[in-house]
Amino acid sequence: MNPKDRILETASRLFFIQGYNTTGINQILDEAKVAKASLYTHYGSKEDLGIAYLKATRQEWFKALHLFIAKKESPTEKILGSFDFLESNLKQNGFKGCRFINLRAEISDDNHEMRKQIAGHKTNLRSFFKTLVSEIIKNKADQVADSILLLFEGAIVESKIHRDVWPIKSAKKTAELLLNL
């Protein structure tokens, strides 16, 4: 693996496990086994590395979601399957929550580009639900899709707090009720 990829892979792991602010550049460089010049050649700054992390994470997350629900046939199955994906993902990651929510909690409002990347991920997720819901419901589809998004996001936070899947299972049941109204 080349130095650029090692830096990003190491930073991604550390940002998620211990947080963006508590992860230092020197730790990333030591664990990636690269020189400081490599970081600045490829990323320029820790903030630029954080932006690359968010972009890569968004791409990987949506790829995994779409792969997980690929065999689901109906829009309803895909929406409900997204909650199953969330359950699997959070259990696999030790209930550490959402990488985007976690990072947003750490950065200041002045960090416009990182905030833009985080909002972009959540906007894509909102569009995902809106597209699927609009195939099921014609009247108030946007409102139902936004409610499902809020159930999904709330389930992430509550699962992290309780280190359990019951919030996801409950949110999934409520989403199913909304889709069947």
C-alpha contacts under 8 A as a table, 3 or more apart, distances in Angstrom:
res1	aa1	res2	aa2	distance
1	M	5	D	6.37
1	M	6	R	6.37
2	N	5	D	5.53
2	N	6	R	6.25
3	P	6	R	4.99
3	P	7	I	6.06
3	P	32	A	7.63
3	P	34	V	6.27
3	P	38	S	6.79
4	K	7	I	5.26
4	K	8	L	6.38
4	K	38	S	7.13
4	K	39	L	7.37
4	K	42	H	6.06
5	D	8	L	5.13
5	D	9	E	5.95
6	R	9	E	5.12
6	R	10	T	5.94
6	R	32	A	5.42
7	I	10	T	5.26
7	I	11	A	5.97
7	I	28	I	6.71
7	I	29	L	6.90
7	I	32	A	5.54
7	I	34	V	7.54
7	I	39	L	7.08
8	L	11	A	5.09
8	L	12	S	5.89
8	L	49	L	7.05
8	L	52	A	7.48
8	L	53	Y	6.54
9	E	12	S	5.15
9	E	13	R	6.33
10	T	13	R	5.28
10	T	14	L	6.21
10	T	28	I	6.10
10	T	31	E	6.79
10	T	32	A	5.83
11	A	14	L	5.10
11	A	15	F	5.77
11	A	28	I	5.82
11	A	49	L	7.76
11	A	53	Y	7.45
12	S	15	F	5.28
12	S	16	F	6.23
12	S	53	Y	5.86
13	R	16	F	5.41
13	R	17	I	6.10
14	L	17	I	5.07
14	L	18	Q	5.62
14	L	19	G	6.73
14	L	20	Y	7.60
14	L	23	T	6.46
14	L	28	I	7.67
15	F	18	Q	5.70
15	F	19	G	4.42
15	F	20	Y	4.56
15	F	23	T	6.36
16	F	19	G	5.58
16	F	20	Y	7.40
16	F	96	K	7.84
16	F	99	R	6.16
16	F	102	N	7.99
17	I	96	K	7.72
18	Q	22	T	6.47
18	Q	23	T	6.67
19	G	22	T	5.55
19	G	23	T	6.20
19	G	102	N	7.63
19	G	103	L	7.17
19	G	106	E	7.82
20	Y	23	T	5.41
20	Y	50	G	7.84
20	Y	103	L	6.47
20	Y	106	E	6.95
21	N	24	G	7.41
21	N	106	E	6.63
21	N	107	I	7.95
23	T	27	Q	6.84
23	T	28	I	7.40
24	G	27	Q	5.34
24	G	28	I	6.51
25	I	28	I	5.12
25	I	29	L	6.18
25	I	46	K	6.92
26	N	29	L	5.06
26	N	30	D	6.00
26	N	36	K	7.90
27	Q	30	D	5.09
27	Q	31	E	6.08
28	I	31	E	5.34
28	I	32	A	5.90
29	L	32	A	5.11
29	L	33	K	5.74
29	L	34	V	5.32
29	L	35	A	6.42
29	L	36	K	6.52
29	L	39	L	7.68
30	D	33	K	5.03
30	D	34	V	6.75
34	V	38	S	6.46
34	V	39	L	7.90
35	A	38	S	5.45
35	A	39	L	7.24
36	K	39	L	5.39
36	K	40	Y	6.75
37	A	40	Y	5.28
37	A	41	T	5.92
38	S	41	T	5.01
38	S	42	H	6.06
39	L	42	H	5.41
39	L	43	Y	5.59
39	L	44	G	6.56
39	L	45	S	7.36
40	Y	43	Y	5.25
40	Y	44	G	4.03
40	Y	45	S	6.09
41	T	44	G	6.06
43	Y	46	K	7.46
43	Y	48	D	5.45
43	Y	49	L	5.46
44	G	48	D	6.18
44	G	49	L	7.62
45	S	48	D	5.13
45	S	49	L	6.29
46	K	49	L	4.92
46	K	50	G	6.09
47	E	50	G	4.85
47	E	51	I	6.23
47	E	114	M	7.76
48	D	51	I	5.03
48	D	52	A	6.25
49	L	52	A	5.03
49	L	53	Y	6.10
50	G	53	Y	4.93
50	G	54	L	6.25
50	G	114	M	7.23
51	I	54	L	5.11
51	I	55	K	6.24
51	I	113	E	7.24
51	I	114	M	5.67
51	I	117	Q	7.03
52	A	55	K	5.14
52	A	56	A	6.07
53	Y	56	A	5.24
53	Y	57	T	5.90
54	L	57	T	5.06
54	L	58	R	6.05
54	L	100	F	7.35
54	L	114	M	7.65
54	L	117	Q	6.40
54	L	118	I	7.07
55	K	58	R	5.26
55	K	59	Q	6.35
55	K	117	Q	6.86
56	A	59	Q	5.20
56	A	60	E	6.14
57	T	60	E	5.09
57	T	61	W	5.86
58	R	61	W	5.15
58	R	62	F	6.17
58	R	121	H	6.07
59	Q	62	F	5.51
59	Q	63	K	6.10
60	E	63	K	5.09
60	E	64	A	6.11
61	W	64	A	5.17
61	W	65	L	6.16
62	F	65	L	4.91
62	F	66	H	6.06
63	K	66	H	5.30
63	K	67	L	6.10
64	A	67	L	5.06
64	A	68	F	6.03
65	L	68	F	5.08
65	L	69	I	6.36
65	L	82	S	6.82
65	L	85	F	6.46
66	H	69	I	5.31
66	H	70	A	5.70
67	L	70	A	5.09
68	F	71	K	7.58
68	F	81	G	7.69
68	F	82	S	7.86
68	F	85	F	6.42
69	I	72	K	5.34
69	I	78	K	5.63
69	I	81	G	5.81
69	I	82	S	6.77
69	I	85	F	7.76
70	A	73	E	7.79
70	A	78	K	7.90
72	K	75	P	7.92
72	K	77	E	5.58
72	K	78	K	5.54
72	K	81	G	7.42
73	E	77	E	6.51
73	E	78	K	7.10
74	S	77	E	5.15
74	S	78	K	6.30
75	P	78	K	4.97
75	P	79	I	6.17
75	P	132	L	5.22
75	P	133	V	7.01
75	P	135	E	6.74
75	P	136	I	6.88
76	T	79	I	5.17
76	T	80	L	6.16
76	T	132	L	7.49
76	T	133	V	7.67
76	T	136	I	7.32
76	T	176	E	7.88
76	T	179	L	7.31
77	E	80	L	5.19
77	E	81	G	5.68
78	K	81	G	4.83
78	K	82	S	6.16
78	K	132	L	7.76
79	I	82	S	5.19
79	I	83	F	7.10
79	I	129	F	7.03
79	I	132	L	7.09
80	L	83	F	5.39
80	L	84	D	6.79
80	L	172	K	6.18
80	L	175	A	7.42
80	L	176	E	7.08
81	G	84	D	4.88
81	G	85	F	6.17
82	S	85	F	4.87
82	S	86	L	6.16
83	F	86	L	4.88
83	F	87	E	6.19
83	F	152	F	7.05
83	F	168	I	6.46
83	F	169	K	7.62
83	F	171	A	7.92
83	F	172	K	5.95
84	D	87	E	5.05
84	D	88	S	6.21
85	F	88	S	5.13
85	F	89	N	5.94
86	L	89	N	5.03
86	L	90	L	5.97
86	L	156	I	7.74
86	L	168	I	7.47
87	E	90	L	5.37
87	E	91	K	6.13
87	E	165	V	6.27
87	E	168	I	6.36
88	S	91	K	5.32
88	S	92	Q	6.03
89	N	92	Q	5.11
89	N	93	N	6.18
90	L	93	N	5.07
90	L	94	G	6.18
90	L	95	F	4.79
90	L	96	K	6.90
90	L	97	G	6.54
90	L	156	I	7.83
90	L	159	S	7.86
91	K	94	G	5.23
91	K	95	F	5.65
91	K	165	V	7.79
92	Q	95	F	7.59
93	N	96	K	6.04
93	N	97	G	7.94
94	G	163	R	7.71
95	F	159	S	6.49
95	F	160	K	4.93
95	F	163	R	5.46
95	F	164	D	7.44
96	K	160	K	5.80
97	G	101	I	7.65
97	G	102	N	7.09
97	G	156	I	5.85
97	G	157	V	6.39
97	G	159	S	7.41
97	G	160	K	5.17
98	C	101	I	5.29
98	C	102	N	5.98
98	C	156	I	6.70
98	C	157	V	7.83
99	R	102	N	5.17
99	R	103	L	6.10
100	F	103	L	5.22
100	F	104	R	6.06
100	F	118	I	5.57
100	F	121	H	7.76
101	I	104	R	5.09
101	I	105	A	6.29
101	I	118	I	7.71
102	N	105	A	5.33
102	N	106	E	6.83
103	L	106	E	5.18
103	L	107	I	6.52
104	R	107	I	5.51
104	R	108	S	7.98
104	R	115	R	6.86
104	R	118	I	7.10
107	I	111	N	6.63
108	S	111	N	5.73
109	D	112	H	6.73
109	D	115	R	7.53
111	N	114	M	5.76
111	N	115	R	6.23
112	H	115	R	5.10
112	H	116	K	5.99
113	E	116	K	4.92
113	E	117	Q	6.30
114	M	117	Q	5.09
114	M	118	I	6.27
115	R	118	I	5.09
115	R	119	A	6.06
116	K	119	A	5.13
116	K	120	G	5.94
117	Q	120	G	4.92
117	Q	121	H	6.41
118	I	121	H	5.29
118	I	122	K	6.57
119	A	122	K	5.12
119	A	123	T	5.97
120	G	123	T	4.98
120	G	124	N	6.11
121	H	124	N	5.16
121	H	125	L	6.33
122	K	125	L	5.00
122	K	126	R	6.15
123	T	126	R	4.98
123	T	127	S	6.18
124	N	127	S	5.04
124	N	128	F	6.13
125	L	128	F	4.95
125	L	129	F	6.46
125	L	149	L	7.54
126	R	129	F	5.33
126	R	130	K	6.15
126	R	145	A	7.38
126	R	146	D	6.85
126	R	149	L	6.18
127	S	130	K	4.92
127	S	131	T	5.96
128	F	131	T	5.41
128	F	132	L	6.48
129	F	132	L	5.25
129	F	133	V	5.95
129	F	145	A	5.42
129	F	146	D	7.64
129	F	148	I	7.35
129	F	149	L	6.83
130	K	133	V	5.16
130	K	134	S	5.92
130	K	141	A	7.02
130	K	142	D	6.03
130	K	145	A	5.02
130	K	146	D	7.41
131	T	134	S	5.37
131	T	135	E	6.76
132	L	135	E	5.38
132	L	136	I	6.98
133	V	136	I	5.17
133	V	137	I	5.90
133	V	141	A	5.90
133	V	142	D	7.72
133	V	144	V	7.28
133	V	145	A	5.84
133	V	179	L	7.78
134	S	137	I	5.27
134	S	138	K	5.97
134	S	141	A	5.35
134	S	142	D	7.48
135	E	138	K	7.46
136	I	179	L	7.53
137	I	140	K	7.23
137	I	141	A	5.39
137	I	179	L	7.53
138	K	141	A	5.69
140	K	143	Q	5.29
140	K	144	V	6.32
141	A	144	V	5.14
141	A	145	A	5.98
142	D	145	A	5.06
142	D	146	D	6.05
143	Q	146	D	5.18
143	Q	147	S	6.18
144	V	147	S	5.02
144	V	148	I	6.23
144	V	178	L	6.74
144	V	179	L	7.62
145	A	148	I	5.07
145	A	149	L	6.16
146	D	149	L	4.93
146	D	150	L	6.18
147	S	150	L	5.08
147	S	151	L	6.20
147	S	175	A	7.97
148	I	151	L	4.95
148	I	152	F	6.11
148	I	175	A	5.65
148	I	178	L	8.00
149	L	152	F	5.01
149	L	153	E	6.13
150	L	153	E	5.08
150	L	154	G	5.84
151	L	154	G	5.13
151	L	155	A	5.99
151	L	171	A	5.35
151	L	172	K	7.82
151	L	174	T	7.90
151	L	175	A	7.30
152	F	155	A	5.17
152	F	156	I	6.51
152	F	168	I	7.34
152	F	171	A	6.63
152	F	172	K	7.95
153	E	156	I	5.18
153	E	157	V	6.64
154	G	157	V	5.25
154	G	158	E	6.12
154	G	167	P	7.96
155	A	158	E	5.18
155	A	159	S	5.81
155	A	167	P	4.98
155	A	168	I	4.93
155	A	171	A	6.33
156	I	159	S	5.28
156	I	160	K	6.25
156	I	167	P	7.81
156	I	168	I	7.28
157	V	160	K	5.17
157	V	161	I	6.30
158	E	161	I	4.99
158	E	162	H	6.01
158	E	163	R	7.92
158	E	167	P	6.05
159	S	162	H	5.19
159	S	163	R	5.17
159	S	164	D	5.17
159	S	165	V	5.82
159	S	166	W	7.29
159	S	167	P	5.79
159	S	168	I	7.03
160	K	163	R	5.04
160	K	164	D	7.33
164	D	167	P	7.29
165	V	168	I	5.35
165	V	169	K	6.35
166	W	169	K	5.06
166	W	170	S	6.01
167	P	170	S	5.11
167	P	171	A	6.01
168	I	171	A	5.05
168	I	172	K	6.03
169	K	172	K	5.11
169	K	173	K	6.33
170	S	173	K	5.20
170	S	174	T	6.32
171	A	174	T	5.07
171	A	175	A	6.08
172	K	175	A	5.02
172	K	176	E	6.20
173	K	176	E	5.09
173	K	177	L	6.34
174	T	177	L	5.01
174	T	178	L	6.29
175	A	178	L	5.06
175	A	179	L	6.26
176	E	179	L	5.11
176	E	180	N	6.28
177	L	180	N	5.16
177	L	181	L	6.36
178	L	181	L	5.44
